[in-house]
């Protein structure tokens, strides 16, 4: 080693960063630093939430200043190395744009406070951020009742979807009498199955100790000595980092039989899920933990009375637990000071779809949807027109453009027909067909229905058939009414949240985009040009140069024409595969 | 069927499957309540899929009814009862990918491989499956091949990726 210049290079390695090539960049940086003989460490951090800028590399300079480089490719890594070595470089072009850097400051980070900041594989870095302070300090001065009182004061509600007050669940589990063997469980639902939501993964990958500390506090409040984290098998990196964190916490005495000399004991283990959306429902999750098919059961008894192995159990999701250490360190009032009358604190949203700056954002409750999409999210891709946002995944609903000023709050969102859900926000523009979206969600819930309740099992299937028919141009008069009627019956006839909420995407799209349904059914038209059977392909005679490429590529020989003469498509033969439009270099293929 | 758990009545349909491979796993979880899913996960890790013979063997050894073992194995999307190609392609069909054109990606993959979802290509190299969200929504549309994730796909990009793997395999063969 030539010198120790005290520089630290931090590479964002959440799943999204890795998918964008972070591992390769990190290897390049490590090699370059080693070859140059500089004593500079390259460390890992989790996802900072700016997924659209991945891979992200932070360089912490000896004077304490920080440079953030984004969309770093192999060339970028080379320029960063040059800058570390103090040579002339072009690293400037990789520096984070100012408005993106400011975007981060617009957020208030509680659950994601450490994500993308600390090394998730280092317990020391977590402790340096006041981690486990609740164990070393609070537990010695506060009774379990005090902890529940703080959570009650904070107004924290379940972040997984239903928004049930967290303190109430904890109190109920605490009040449940101990069974003979004295076992109560604390369970974490990390089966993040909602397509379009990935905040739980970010916490698990970026700050696993926050989850452990939150669960430990819940265990202390309830009087549970055993905990389980049920993680999706699709999240191998999250499982790896959590395993590592649990081992570290055990080694340091934050988990085990006598935690930090308090006499309180808590053990935590991981159970990998096997892929079933319905296991996000707490009784289904319990069934799955017991090795059964993940099918929900009737409540009551609630898990707080009879949960895992019939023992009193408390179940919260990852984001909920991750808020707990902050709340206890800063007090319930500090958390309650953020947000609105009936929705306290901050919430993490996963912004995806037709949005410029997709990723994770954490903001206080009570901001408007406009603030999120146009403020933090930077607006719609290619500046197209915003059409709707799907909130709450397949259980939620779409909120149309005219309601863009709706405040994000459990109650106001519910009034639109959507739900807060786990915080997934899928943004749609003018090219998204709302009937097709409804069909997409029904296809999902139909496949994921566990089959226990007839209305959910068969009803979703029938709704899907009707929606498919409509998108294929076979819609009939009365279909909209039939869908609405089925929707109500499925809601009433289903046992669990999956079935009860499955029709929401259909109901909200009918409510706000009835004209699109009518266009499909009566005019056989898809204005968003997404439903292929309703499209008509034609060639613009003025734009066509007669290059013959389309006719050569057409799989059904529907295109005819002489070389250098405008071609034509025979609509009777055309199968609307779109190949001609894909290959045409002159934009001569018109889709109507 | 009363005979289901009777060792004598049970015959191996495919003698090529080495059941003994699973014994250490079964020993580890012997008597551990609620470990069926974990056993199935480990079994799939060892064999690549869950042959029916193996399910029957698990039932026999754990004392769980065969119907229940099959019931659990068919309930969860992770479990496969059929073998897959050397490279398992997972095409994300999450909401964000759908909005950003995952249907066109599937068409390209199906066309390039020449097989339907779940089937193995004649050369034994690929199987593709549609999956719910992979959680890389900002890179949509996305697919995973083995442990590798490929983002911001276009139909052509997806084809190129598959061709590259094919060429690499051909070079190694």
Contacts between the chains, C-beta under 8 A, distances in Angstrom:
chain1	res1	chain2	res2	distance
A	15	B	135	6.2
A	15	B	136	6.1
A	15	B	149	7.2
A	16	B	135	7.8
A	16	B	136	5.1
A	16	B	138	6.1
A	16	B	139	6.3
A	18	B	149	7.0
A	19	B	136	5.0
A	19	B	139	5.6
A	19	B	142	7.1
A	19	B	149	3.6
A	19	B	150	7.5
A	19	B	151	5.2
A	20	B	139	6.5
A	20	B	151	6.5
A	51	B	136	7.8
A	51	B	137	7.6
A	51	B	138	3.3
A	51	B	139	7.1
A	52	B	138	5.4
A	54	B	138	7.8
A	54	B	139	7.9
A	192	B	135	7.3
A	193	B	132	6.8
A	193	B	133	7.6
A	194	B	133	7.4
A	195	B	93	7.8
A	195	B	94	3.5
A	195	B	95	4.6
A	195	B	96	7.4
A	195	B	132	5.3
A	195	B	133	3.6
A	196	B	94	5.9
A	196	B	95	4.2
A	196	B	96	5.3
A	196	B	133	6.3
A	196	B	137	5.7
A	197	B	133	7.8
A	198	B	133	7.7
A	198	B	135	4.1
A	198	B	136	7.7
A	198	B	137	6.4
A	201	B	135	5.1
A	233	B	41	7.2
A	233	B	78	5.3
A	234	B	131	7.6
A	234	B	134	6.5
A	234	B	135	7.0
A	235	B	135	7.0
A	236	B	147	7.6
A	271	B	38	7.5
A	272	B	38	7.6
A	272	B	41	6.4
A	273	B	76	7.9
A	274	B	37	5.4
A	274	B	40	7.4
A	274	B	41	6.5
A	274	B	76	3.5
A	274	B	77	7.5
A	274	B	78	4.2
A	274	B	79	6.5
A	275	B	76	5.0
A	275	B	77	3.7
A	275	B	78	4.2
A	275	B	132	8.0
A	276	B	75	6.5
A	276	B	76	5.3
A	276	B	77	6.7
A	277	B	132	6.9
A	288	B	37	6.8
A	289	B	34	6.5
A	290	B	33	7.5
A	290	B	34	4.4
A	291	B	33	7.5
A	291	B	34	3.9
A	291	B	35	6.0
A	291	B	36	3.8
A	291	B	37	5.3
A	291	B	38	7.7
A	291	B	72	7.1
A	292	B	34	8.0
A	292	B	36	7.9
A	292	B	72	6.8
A	293	B	71	5.6
A	293	B	72	5.6
A	293	B	75	4.2
A	294	B	75	6.7
A	294	B	76	7.5
A	309	B	33	7.6
A	309	B	34	7.8
A	350	B	137	6.5
A	351	B	138	8.0
A	352	B	95	7.3
A	352	B	96	3.7
A	352	B	99	8.0
A	352	B	137	3.7
A	352	B	138	6.1
A	352	B	140	6.8
A	353	B	95	7.2
A	353	B	96	5.2
A	353	B	99	4.7
A	353	B	100	7.2
A	353	B	137	7.9
A	354	B	99	6.3
A	354	B	100	7.5
A	358	B	96	7.6
A	358	B	137	6.6
A	358	B	138	3.6
A	359	B	138	5.4
A	390	B	95	6.6
A	393	B	95	7.1
A	394	B	95	8.0
A	424	B	95	7.4
A	426	B	95	4.6
A	426	B	96	5.8
A	426	B	99	6.3
A	428	B	99	6.1
A	432	B	99	5.9
A	437	B	99	7.9
A	440	B	95	7.1
A	440	B	98	5.3
A	441	B	95	7.8
A	444	B	132	6.9
A	448	B	132	7.8
A	450	B	75	7.6
A	578	B	104	7.7
A	582	B	155	7.3
